[in-house]
Amino acid sequence: SVQVAVNGVSATTITIAAVPTGHSLILLTDAVTGQVSAVVTTNVTWTQLLTYNNGTGYYAIWVGVATGTSGTTITMTIPGGYNTAAVIEVTDTLTPTLGQSIAAANPALNPTGTLSCYEGLTGVTAGHLIAYGCGLDNTFNRPILYPAGPAAGVFTYQGVALVVGYAPGTWAAAQVTDANAVLFAEIT
């Protein structure tokens, strides 16, 4: 990755360094009362690739491709008053097309057990970009990601964690801790 940025709780913008033509941005959003929408950055075309709603949180992975030198602000519309987001720049020019994916509740989430689980994607293409995201709708807690291979990004942050790496083979996996939702996406 080239750069990583996060917004504060309930902020509607993320400040980034200008992104050159052809680079891509991977964005994970987390809101409480509805999906984040209208993601806009000068000279960036945004596509919402993967969403998940578990009743208490609305999560989405977005991909933005720079069609010229980008602006330095990502602006989004948030429903209600709570939103966190993380963004990672990669040098890849992505289509963007969604391959294999997971968008689900953390299967280990229960009132008496641990909040840790191991999730994986199978049938991916070696070398494809994998976005690993997770979230927790609580402004006092931080979800944590432990990818099973080289990755870069926001491994833990208030509300969301987002890292990217490249599939080492036909699988990609990560350990997720203290998250109530998991979103993993193979992106081309």
C-alpha positions in Angstrom: 0.0 0.0 0.0 1.1 3.6 -0.6 -1.0 5.4 2.1 -3.5 4.6 4.8 -6.0 7.1 6.4 -8.9 7.0 8.8 -11.7 9.4 9.7 -12.7 10.3 13.2 -15.9 8.9 14.7 -18.9 10.5 12.9 -16.7 12.5 10.4 -18.0 12.8 6.9 -14.6 13.2 5.3 -11.2 11.6 5.1 -8.1 13.6 4.1 -5.6 11.8 1.8 -2.6 12.7 -0.2 -3.4 13.1 -3.9 -3.6 9.8 -5.7 -2.0 9.4 -9.1 -3.9 8.3 -12.2 -4.4 4.6 -12.2 -4.0 4.0 -8.5 -6.9 2.6 -6.5 -8.4 3.3 -3.1 -10.1 0.6 -0.9 -12.6 2.1 1.6 -14.3 0.3 4.5 -17.3 2.2 6.0 -19.2 1.4 9.2 -22.4 3.2 10.2 -25.2 2.5 12.7 -28.5 3.6 11.1 -27.9 2.8 7.4 -25.4 2.4 4.6 -22.9 5.2 3.9 -23.6 6.6 0.4 -22.5 9.2 -2.1 -18.8 8.6 -1.7 -17.1 11.3 -3.8 -13.5 12.4 -4.5 -12.3 14.6 -7.4 -11.1 12.4 -10.3 -12.0 9.1 -8.6 -14.8 6.8 -9.7 -16.2 4.9 -6.7 -18.0 1.5 -6.7 -19.6 -0.1 -3.7 -18.5 -3.8 -4.0 -19.7 -5.5 -0.9 -22.2 -4.7 1.9 -23.4 -6.2 5.1 -26.1 -5.3 7.5 -26.6 -7.1 10.8 -29.3 -4.9 12.3 -26.9 -2.8 14.4 -24.3 -2.0 11.9 -24.1 -1.3 8.2 -20.7 -2.1 6.5 -19.5 -1.7 3.0 -16.3 -2.1 1.0 -15.9 0.5 -1.7 -13.2 0.7 -4.5 -12.2 4.0 -6.1 -10.1 4.2 -9.2 -8.2 7.5 -9.9 -9.0 8.7 -13.5 -6.7 11.6 -13.0 -4.7 13.0 -10.1 -7.2 12.8 -7.3 -8.5 15.4 -4.9 -7.3 15.2 -1.3 -10.7 14.7 0.4 -13.0 11.7 0.4 -16.5 12.9 1.2 -19.4 10.6 2.1 -23.0 10.9 3.2 -23.7 9.2 6.5 -27.1 8.3 7.9 -27.5 9.3 11.5 -24.6 10.4 13.7 -22.1 7.5 13.8 -19.7 6.4 11.1 -16.1 5.3 11.0 -14.1 4.6 7.9 -10.6 3.5 6.8 -9.0 3.9 3.3 -5.9 2.3 1.8 -4.3 3.4 -1.5 -2.8 0.6 -3.7 -0.8 1.0 -7.0 -3.1 -1.4 -8.8 -5.6 -0.2 -11.4 -8.6 -2.2 -10.3 -11.6 -3.0 -12.6 -13.2 -3.0 -9.9 -14.8 -6.5 -9.9 -15.7 -8.6 -6.9 -14.5 -12.2 -6.9 -14.8 -14.5 -3.9 -16.2 -12.8 -0.8 -17.5 -13.1 2.8 -19.9 -10.6 4.3 -21.3 -12.0 7.6 -21.6 -11.7 11.3 -18.6 -12.9 13.3 -19.6 -16.5 13.9 -17.9 -16.5 17.3 -20.0 -13.6 18.5 -22.0 -14.8 21.5 -22.6 -13.5 25.0 -20.6 -16.2 26.8 -17.7 -16.9 24.4 -14.8 -15.2 22.7 -15.2 -12.6 19.9 -12.4 -14.2 17.9 -12.9 -16.2 14.7 -10.9 -17.4 11.8 -12.4 -16.7 8.4 -11.2 -17.7 5.0 -11.9 -17.4 1.3 -11.3 -20.3 -1.0 -11.3 -20.4 -4.8 -9.5 -17.1 -5.2 -6.8 -16.5 -7.8 -3.2 -16.3 -6.6 -1.9 -12.8 -6.7 -5.3 -11.1 -6.6 -5.8 -8.2 -4.2 -7.7 -9.2 -1.0 -9.4 -6.6 1.2 -9.9 -7.8 4.8 -12.4 -5.7 6.8 -14.2 -5.9 10.1 -16.1 -3.6 12.3 -17.7 -3.1 15.7 -20.4 -0.6 16.3 -19.1 0.7 19.6 -17.1 3.9 19.8 -15.1 2.5 22.7 -13.8 -0.7 21.2 -11.4 -1.6 18.5 -11.7 -4.6 16.2 -8.4 -6.3 15.3 -7.4 -8.2 12.1 -4.6 -10.8 11.9 -4.2 -11.8 8.2 -2.6 -15.1 7.4 -0.1 -13.6 5.0 1.7 -10.3 4.2 -0.7 -7.3 4.4 -0.7 -3.6 5.1 -3.3 -1.2 6.5 -5.3 -0.4 9.6 -5.0 -3.6 11.8 -7.0 -2.0 14.6 -8.9 1.3 14.9 -11.9 2.6 16.7 -14.8 1.0 15.0 -13.2 -0.6 11.9 -10.1 -2.4 10.8 -9.0 -2.7 7.1 -6.0 -4.4 5.6 -5.1 -5.4 2.1 -2.8 -8.1 0.8 -2.4 -10.5 -2.2 -3.7 -14.0 -2.2 -0.7 -16.4 -1.7 -2.6 -19.2 -3.5 -6.2 -20.2 -4.0 -7.1 -19.2 -0.4 -6.9 -16.1 1.8 -7.7 -15.9 5.5 -7.5 -13.8 8.6 -8.2 -14.0 12.4 -10.7 -11.4 13.5 -11.0 -10.3 17.1 -13.6 -8.1 18.8 -15.7 -7.5 15.7 -19.3 -8.1 15.1 -19.0 -8.2 11.3 -16.5 -9.6 8.8 -16.1 -8.5 5.1 -13.4 -10.1 3.0 -13.3 -9.4 -0.7 -11.2 -10.6 -3.7 -10.9 -7.6 -5.9 -9.6 -7.4 -9.5 
